[in-house]
Amino acid sequence: MTAQSSFTISLSTLDQMMPMCMLLNSKGVITHAGPTLIKVFKSRNIVGSSIFRLIEMRRPKEVTSIEQVCKFHGAKLYMKIRDEHATSLIGAVSCIPECGGVLLNLSFGIAVVDAVRRYGLAGSDFAATDLTVEMLYLVEAKTAAMETSNQMALRFHGEKSEAEAEAMSDELTGLRNRRALDQVMQRLLSTGSDFALMHLDLDYFKAVNDTKGHAAGDHVLQVVAEILTSETRDNDTVSRVGGDEFVLVLPQIMEPDQLKGLANRLIKRLEEPIYFRSGECSISASIGVVTTATSSYVTSEQMIDDADIALYASKEAGRAQFTLYSQDLRDN
Amino acid sequence: MHGLINRSIESFLRGTYGHKYWRDIVNELDLGFESFEPMFRYDEALTRSVVDHAAQRLGKSKDVLLEDFGTSLIVDRRSQRVRRLLRFGGVTFTEFLHSLEDLPGRARLAVAEIDMPDIEVDELEDGEFSIVIRHTTSGFGHVILGALRALADDYGALAYLEFVGRNDDVEQISVHLLDMAYSEGRLFELAIGAE
């Protein structure tokens, strides 16, 4: 290898090309520091201090003397500033045999985003060829683009949830609709959960509609919805599946007495007069009930079908009745 | 045209002339939506008709409206992001002017599909710049003119900027830089949220 030619450059040239460089003497004392480093260590007198007091050299291994530093000639050193932030630094080391000292050029590496804030650095604090400013630009641009995307995703998600909720509920009463009912039943059936299905059909509702008008009818349906909701638990599903037909899904209620009690309470409350524009509307309800104990149901249709049979039996028996489904209802 | 650009125009119109003014445009053009989605793409003709209609309603020329839009990108608090991203281009206004050629590349680093014109900057003599803007949709020139005027202030430079003209796809701006350090300018901190 031929001897490398050397030339002299001024410290100001060095600072301009490498604003984060420092010169160390053979004892590790800083004899010169670039303007950006002076800014970073602002209150501490960097020139004249030992590098090892200001900076912890950590990788590839701990380095505590200038002889060890020289072993990393041409290599990359990982360090941390000894301050409250422990800011990471990357350093390139070049040993200067003539004086036994070291030229160290530093960079913040990936820590630069935090470093510029911490030390109040500006574009002019970095070398013209340094990509720091481009990197900061990119970080900020990506953050902005991501934020815009996230906001959009969030808004779309909100709209989707709303649309889904709308698709699952009955517009007039706010109760769940047929689609929601099917979903709930499918879930319960597929997990083998115990539940009762109550099919409720209003009695004398057609008369209200015919004599008092549709507005009265709508009002009655809304009052019925309120009663059904208030008489059931939060985890019960109350749905309106037809004009004056309601289906209640009641998890964990299997006892005929308990079901009978609930049905009678519902009928009693529904029979209380409902007032609409100074007029009085009177209705009642017929109820058919089936539970998962009756048969090993696979589909919701089978179960609703059985509840229908029970409901029909209630109607036959003179309305305002409750019937629990059993096989002999079909046989008769 | 990219939704971000359309949305920026919308924000400018809403912020400057009110939400009602914007809703009227939406209704009169029968856009079928309330607001542009920032990450969607829209037909260029749609952007053109929004700008044309907005200008016509205000009794302003389209060029003046677009220049105002460009200025608002730098001056308006709502679009601080744009101003910040542009200021990353250079430490001084001259440096910034020279970085303008990189602008389309920079913009695409942030949002890959964004529409940006090709920009060519020549320093003819000391302090005299010619900026050539190339895009199939006319109007970028006036937006950039408005933005550059505001940016000169932002950097604290005193400059005289002029729209030279348009020829096919090419628009040209001249910059006459009188004083680089005319005023303090506005602070630009590299760290986000530090200003």
Boltz contact constraints between the chains, C-beta under 6 A:
constraints:
  - contact:
      token1: [A, 116]
      token2: [B, 190]
      max_distance: 6.0
  - contact:
      token1: [A, 116]
      token2: [B, 191]
      max_distance: 6.0
  - contact:
      token1: [A, 117]
      token2: [B, 191]
      max_distance: 6.0
  - contact:
      token1: [A, 117]
      token2: [B, 194]
      max_distance: 6.0
  - contact:
      token1: [A, 121]
      token2: [B, 190]
      max_distance: 6.0
  - contact:
      token1: [A, 122]
      token2: [B, 190]
      max_distance: 6.0
  - contact:
      token1: [A, 123]
      token2: [B, 91]
      max_distance: 6.0
  - contact:
      token1: [A, 124]
      token2: [B, 91]
      max_distance: 6.0
  - contact:
      token1: [A, 133]
      token2: [B, 88]
      max_distance: 6.0
  - contact:
      token1: [A, 136]
      token2: [B, 190]
      max_distance: 6.0
  - contact:
      token1: [A, 137]
      token2: [B, 88]
      max_distance: 6.0
  - contact:
      token1: [A, 138]
      token2: [B, 109]
      max_distance: 6.0
  - contact:
      token1: [A, 140]
      token2: [B, 192]
      max_distance: 6.0
  - contact:
      token1: [A, 141]
      token2: [B, 85]
      max_distance: 6.0
  - contact:
      token1: [A, 141]
      token2: [B, 110]
      max_distance: 6.0
  - contact:
      token1: [A, 144]
      token2: [B, 81]
      max_distance: 6.0
  - contact:
      token1: [A, 145]
      token2: [B, 110]
      max_distance: 6.0
  - contact:
      token1: [A, 145]
      token2: [B, 111]
      max_distance: 6.0
  - contact:
      token1: [A, 148]
      token2: [B, 38]
      max_distance: 6.0
  - contact:
      token1: [A, 149]
      token2: [B, 39]
      max_distance: 6.0
  - contact:
      token1: [A, 152]
      token2: [B, 39]
      max_distance: 6.0
